[in-house]
Amino acid sequence: MSDPIRSLLPRSSGHQFVIYADACSGVPGALHERTFASVNDVVRRLHPAPEFILFPGDEIIGLTADADALRAQWRHWFGVEMAWLDRRVVPLWHTTGNHTTYDAMSEAVFREVLKLPRNGPPGQEGLSYWVRRDDLVMVFVHTLWSGLGGEGHVETDWLAAVLEQHADARYKLVLGHHPVYPINGYSGAYQREIGHEYGERFWDILVRHDVTAYLCSHILAFDVQVHRGVLQICTAGAGTAHRMPEGVEYLHCVQAALDQHGLRYQVLDTEGVVREQLAWPLPSLDQAARSPLPRGPGPALLSGTPAPATVIALKLSGRTAADIAAPQTLLCTPAPGMIAPLWLGLRGPNQTLTLILGREHGRSPHYWIGPDLGADSDFALDIAFYPDMGPGGVLWRRSGDTRWTSCTAISATGLERLSWPAVWSVGCGENGQDDRRYAGARLDVAAAVVALS
């Protein structure tokens, strides 16, 4: 075995664990057996070893009408591919998935083979369940229960009741196979995320009960975003050979530590290299020494590529124009001979907060969509650019709120690839004159560059 990989550990009492999913293996000699083994080799190198492992679904290729063939895949997965893991020492907990519980027969096999706790709602015993480890509660939801309609359907009353029952838990995680919010632009109710009629209530429950994160998989990528203060972390790189999209995403596992200061993770590829990392929540930025930015072009507070764990914090306030739909600049970064690499402003009749990133010459830019500010209205917003979060790292909240939300995007990458130009411009576009000029009665912008400890 190669050199050990140092695990992130709690900074005080807490928990450290691994999350990975979507191996789609279980067939001797098949491609996914090899790719899954390459990820397992990294998990085995972690030191100290994880206290437990979470696997949000699609362990095996499944999707067969033959129950005996399904059982054989599970036997190979546990008996050969995961034989290295002593599950008496390091527990392994699973969610259901679309390759493993796609009808009543496969649900029955899942119950029979995995023998998970049977404390779920009626009809979902052994499919949905919860686990309590000291001050941590983990709730595993079945996002494709045949009794409710199959893929993309999820029960929420039981979830709310369990979180209420464990209100005394210091840490709360919820796990399910399907995301609630789309990832990398791959969207579609009941297939790529849970049905939209469930999503709002599902997320309301997580917010109300101060859940740290919803851990999911299914979309073959790594992604993190936040909605009203709750993280959605998607990890689906345990072995399925294709990616969403190819060339950007990669096979991986996630090693995480949870303590009173929050959640930290490192995303490790098959060489054991840390490709992404995060500490959450953000510290309070209210005390950051923001500098007021004058109207028009001026020297940037930051140029080049920021170091990891850097946040660009903006405070925006003003009044929107009464009747305008044309783009209006709040802040942009002009660069000679090209469309601004970064443009933050308002667009459309609802004066929608929008970030536009210009990737490269001759290619269409990428968009991040925030809240509607409305016409002829006062506004006060906090904006945080957190490149460590990838495409989820364009964050906003109303001033005075403590919970951040990621702007909506369909990109697989974010600000982590941006080299900031040496000039920032407030209230006007690239030419410094009337191009996309801010038309409202008032605009105040202040900014700070914060290096997180």
LUMNU-95077 format. One record per residue (C-alpha): residue in three letters; x, y, z. Coordinates in steps of 0.02 Angstrom, whole numbers, padded with zeros to 5 digits, always signed. Example, Ala and Ser with C-alpha at 12.3 -4.5 7.8 and 13.67 -1.06 7.14 Angstrom:
BEGIN
ALA+00615-00225+00390SER+00684-00053+00357
END
This chain:
BEGIN
MET+00000+00000+00000SER+00061+00178-00037ASP+00101+00310+00093PRO-00034+00354+00219ILE-00147+00503+00187ARG-00173+00616+00336SER-00356+00626+00387LEU-00438+00786+00441LEU-00481+00770+00625PRO-00605+00862+00735ARG-00527+01017+00814SER-00615+00968+00975SER-00735+00827+01013GLY-00827+00775+00856HIS-00829+00648+00716GLN-00722+00605+00565PHE-00786+00497+00423VAL-00784+00458+00237ILE-00922+00485+00110TYR-00919+00408-00064ALA-01046+00329-00180ASP-01094+00268-00353ALA-00977+00123-00384CYS-01102+00027-00492SER-00995-00127-00468GLY-01026-00304-00403VAL-00980-00395-00564PRO-00814-00492-00562GLY-00689-00429-00690ALA-00798-00284-00750LEU-00731-00108-00779HIS-00812-00036-00624GLU-00729-00166-00514ARG-00560-00090-00563THR-00614+00091-00546PHE-00697+00058-00378ALA-00539-00028-00317SER-00437+00127-00361VAL-00546+00233-00248ASN-00547+00102-00110ASP-00357+00104-00113VAL-00363+00288-00063VAL-00490+00258+00076ARG-00378+00121+00144ARG-00230+00242+00152LEU-00319+00365+00267HIS-00237+00384+00437PRO-00317+00381+00559ALA-00449+00271+00480PRO-00625+00342+00473GLU-00740+00313+00620PHE-00876+00263+00497ILE-00913+00266+00311LEU-01067+00335+00225PHE-01116+00268+00054PRO-01265+00362-00023GLY-01313+00227-00147ASP-01276+00131-00308GLU-01150+00009-00237ILE-01187-00117-00375ILE-01237-00106-00557GLY-01405-00189-00517LEU-01550-00147-00631THR-01592-00328-00664ALA-01758-00420-00652ASP-01668-00573-00582ALA-01667-00571-00392ASP-01532-00705-00383ALA-01418-00605-00499LEU-01446-00454-00387ARG-01399-00554-00232ALA-01243-00617-00321GLN-01187-00439-00356TRP-01212-00392-00174ARG-01113-00546-00119HIS-00968-00498-00231TRP-00974-00316-00175PHE-00969-00357+00011GLY-00871-00519+00006VAL-00735-00471-00119GLU-00731-00285-00159MET-00761-00225+00020ALA-00680-00374+00108TRP-00537-00259+00163LEU-00656-00164+00279ASP-00692-00232+00453ARG-00869-00167+00471ARG-00871-00213+00656VAL-00737-00081+00683VAL-00786+00045+00547PRO-00975+00039+00519LEU-01036+00062+00341TRP-01207+00141+00316HIS-01299+00153+00150THR-01443+00240+00065THR-01550+00163-00069GLY-01512+00206-00251ASN-01583+00193-00425HIS-01469+00045-00468THR-01513-00049-00308THR-01696-00013-00264TYR-01788+00016-00428ASP-01943-00091-00391ALA-02024-00192-00251MET-01916-00345-00286SER-01752-00249-00275GLU-01812-00160-00117ALA-01843-00330-00039VAL-01669-00391-00087PHE-01593-00230-00018ARG-01680-00259+00150GLU-01628-00442+00152VAL-01445-00415+00111LEU-01401-00254+00201LYS-01501-00282+00361LEU-01505-00097+00403PRO-01603-00029+00553ARG-01790-00055+00533ASN-01843+00108+00616GLY-01908+00191+00458PRO-02086+00241+00416PRO-02218+00107+00383GLY-02176+00013+00223GLN-01998+00079+00219GLU-01921-00021+00361GLY-01741-00060+00313LEU-01747+00068+00172SER-01765+00231+00267TYR-01688+00233+00441TRP-01591+00336+00567VAL-01432+00308+00666ARG-01380+00399+00825ARG-01195+00407+00873ASP-01178+00505+01035ASP-01214+00686+00988LEU-01235+00649+00801VAL-01394+00593+00717MET-01395+00534+00536VAL-01559+00511+00443PHE-01559+00406+00284VAL-01705+00439+00168HIS-01768+00329+00026THR-01786+00445-00124LEU-01871+00319-00237TRP-01994+00222-00132SER-02104+00111-00241GLY-02249+00137-00121LEU-02251+00324-00158GLY-02218+00317-00344GLY-02038+00262-00369GLU-01888+00364-00422GLY-01888+00545-00364HIS-02026+00520-00235VAL-01983+00543-00051GLU-02081+00543+00111THR-02056+00697+00221ASP-02169+00682+00374TRP-02060+00545+00449LEU-01902+00647+00415ALA-01975+00794+00512ALA-02029+00681+00655VAL-01858+00599+00672LEU-01766+00765+00673GLU-01888+00829+00804GLN-01860+00671+00907HIS-01673+00703+00902ALA-01680+00891+00928ASP-01550+00872+01065ALA-01419+00807+00942ARG-01279+00931+00920TYR-01245+00874+00742LYS-01373+00822+00611LEU-01341+00748+00439VAL-01473+00690+00314LEU-01428+00571+00173GLY-01520+00520+00016HIS-01473+00464-00158HIS-01550+00601-00265PRO-01502+00784-00250VAL-01633+00914-00210TYR-01548+01052-00311PRO-01478+01020-00487ILE-01292+00992-00510ASN-01184+01050-00656GLY-01339+01089-00758TYR-01402+00909-00754SER-01583+00934-00708GLY-01746+00840-00717ALA-01875+00801-00584TYR-01894+00616-00534GLN-01735+00567-00626ARG-01593+00686-00586GLU-01665+00762-00428ILE-01812+00725-00316GLY-01983+00783-00377HIS-02000+00969-00363GLU-02161+00956-00264TYR-02060+00877-00123GLY-01906+00988-00133GLU-01966+01145-00045ARG-02043+01052+00104PHE-01892+00937+00114TRP-01773+01084+00124ASP-01884+01181+00244ILE-01869+01034+00364LEU-01679+01034+00352VAL-01671+01222+00383ARG-01794+01218+00527HIS-01697+01081+00617ASP-01524+01157+00589VAL-01459+01013+00485THR-01277+01038+00436ALA-01284+00953+00267TYR-01385+00845+00150LEU-01267+00714+00079CYS-01316+00638-00089SER-01244+00564-00248HIS-01324+00505-00412ILE-01252+00644-00523LEU-01077+00579-00565ALA-00982+00727-00498PHE-00922+00812-00342ASP-01021+00969-00299VAL-01060+01077-00150GLN-01188+01216-00136VAL-01283+01295+00006HIS-01466+01345+00020ARG-01527+01446+00169GLY-01375+01392+00268VAL-01387+01204+00237LEU-01255+01121+00127GLN-01297+01002-00014ILE-01143+00893-00044CYS-01148+00776-00193THR-01014+00642-00204ALA-01035+00514-00342GLY-00859+00466-00390ALA-00832+00296-00311GLY-00807+00202-00473THR-00936+00230-00609ALA-00822+00258-00758HIS-00909+00402-00847ARG-00923+00578-00775MET-01046+00723-00782PRO-00962+00810-00872GLU-00811+00717-00937GLY-00646+00808-00923VAL-00698+00908-00770GLU-00760+00783-00641TYR-00654+00640-00575LEU-00661+00482-00471HIS-00648+00527-00287CYS-00692+00501-00106VAL-00727+00633+00027GLN-00649+00629+00200ALA-00733+00745+00323ALA-00723+00806+00503LEU-00868+00879+00601ASP-00847+00974+00763GLN-00915+01125+00858HIS-00830+01242+00733GLY-00916+01163+00584LEU-00883+01041+00441ARG-00719+01024+00348TYR-00684+00905+00205GLN-00551+00856+00080VAL-00594+00777-00088LEU-00463+00649-00138ASP-00437+00582-00313THR-00371+00408-00354GLU-00190+00467-00328GLY-00234+00528-00154VAL-00215+00710-00208VAL-00328+00839-00125ARG-00426+00913-00271GLU-00551+01016-00171GLN-00571+01065+00011LEU-00689+01169+00115ALA-00721+01236+00289TRP-00902+01279+00330PRO-00986+01384+00392LEU-00904+01545+00342PRO-00850+01649+00491SER-00948+01807+00523LEU-00897+01934+00391ASP-00983+02077+00480GLN-00820+02133+00559ALA-00719+02122+00398ALA-00634+02287+00359ARG-00727+02326+00198SER-00665+02469+00091PRO-00795+02580+00005LEU-00772+02570-00183PRO-00795+02733-00280ARG-00899+02741-00438GLY-00807+02700-00598PRO-00644+02607-00628GLY-00515+02593-00491PRO-00374+02483-00424ALA-00432+02309-00377LEU-00426+02248-00198LEU-00370+02080-00267SER-00286+02031-00429GLY-00226+01864-00494THR-00282+01695-00427PRO-00328+01701-00242ALA-00251+01577-00121PRO-00359+01436-00054ALA-00474+01483+00090THR-00498+01660+00023VAL-00666+01747+00021ILE-00707+01908-00074ALA-00844+01989+00030LEU-00955+02126-00041LYS-01088+02232+00041LEU-01211+02308-00081SER-01349+02432-00043GLY-01450+02557-00142ARG-01612+02585-00232THR-01659+02507-00397ALA-01721+02601-00549ALA-01907+02622-00576ASP-01927+02551-00750ILE-01780+02469-00837ALA-01741+02294-00900ALA-01572+02325-00981PRO-01417+02258-00891GLN-01350+02372-00754THR-01176+02353-00679LEU-01146+02338-00494LEU-00965+02279-00507CYS-00861+02219-00653THR-00678+02180-00688PRO-00633+02255-00858ALA-00488+02177-00953PRO-00411+02247-01114GLY-00472+02171-01274MET-00602+02054-01200ILE-00774+02047-01120ALA-00760+02076-00933PRO-00703+01913-00851LEU-00824+01951-00708TRP-00983+02055-00715LEU-01103+02072-00568GLY-01262+02168-00598LEU-01450+02172-00624ARG-01540+02107-00777GLY-01719+02099-00838PRO-01882+02182-00784ASN-01870+02104-00610GLN-01693+02172-00593THR-01622+02001-00556LEU-01452+01989-00473THR-01338+01904-00599LEU-01154+01857-00606ILE-01078+01827-00778LEU-00906+01746-00794GLY-00816+01757-00961ARG-00718+01596-00978GLU-00614+01618-01134HIS-00608+01711-01299GLY-00744+01656-01420ARG-00839+01552-01294SER-01006+01594-01214PRO-00997+01656-01034HIS-01074+01566-00886TYR-01215+01638-00780TRP-01257+01633-00595ILE-01433+01690-00549GLY-01480+01766-00381PRO-01636+01851-00311ASP-01752+01974-00395LEU-01727+02147-00318GLY-01880+02223-00401ALA-01906+02395-00475ASP-01894+02556-00375SER-01847+02463-00216ASP-01720+02482-00079PHE-01600+02336-00059ALA-01458+02282+00054LEU-01363+02122+00013ASP-01208+02029+00067ILE-01116+01939-00072ALA-00975+01815-00043PHE-00865+01742-00179TYR-00791+01581-00105PRO-00689+01494-00241ASP-00660+01339-00133MET-00845+01295-00162GLY-00827+01285-00351PRO-00987+01331-00443GLY-01081+01339-00277GLY-00966+01476-00214VAL-01065+01628-00275LEU-01162+01664-00116TRP-01291+01793-00067ARG-01400+01839+00081ARG-01504+01987+00135SER-01408+02100+00252GLY-01445+02050+00431ASP-01477+01868+00385THR-01352+01736+00443ARG-01390+01603+00312TRP-01304+01600+00143THR-01378+01534-00020SER-01285+01486-00179CYS-01338+01572-00339THR-01413+01456-00468ALA-01294+01400-00604ILE-01271+01263-00734SER-01081+01269-00737ALA-00968+01129-00676THR-00834+01254-00622GLY-00839+01421-00534LEU-00727+01560-00473GLU-00584+01442-00432ARG-00522+01464-00612LEU-00535+01654-00616SER-00380+01763-00621TRP-00444+01929-00558PRO-00397+02082-00664ALA-00306+02227-00583VAL-00451+02348-00610TRP-00625+02343-00534SER-00765+02456-00595VAL-00920+02504-00494GLY-01082+02559-00575CYS-01022+02555-00755GLY-00961+02426-00878GLU-00800+02392-00970ASN-00775+02562-01051GLY-00797+02658-00889GLN-00929+02771-00965ASP-01112+02730-01000ASP-01096+02547-01048ARG-01222+02451-00939ARG-01225+02597-00816TYR-01317+02572-00651ALA-01480+02668-00668GLY-01546+02667-00490ALA-01554+02818-00375ARG-01418+02753-00259LEU-01280+02623-00256ASP-01151+02591-00120VAL-01023+02451-00136ALA-00894+02401-00007ALA-00774+02253-00018ALA-00649+02154+00082VAL-00532+02010+00043VAL-00537+01888+00189ALA-00410+01751+00218LEU-00493+01615+00320SER-00390+01535+00457
END
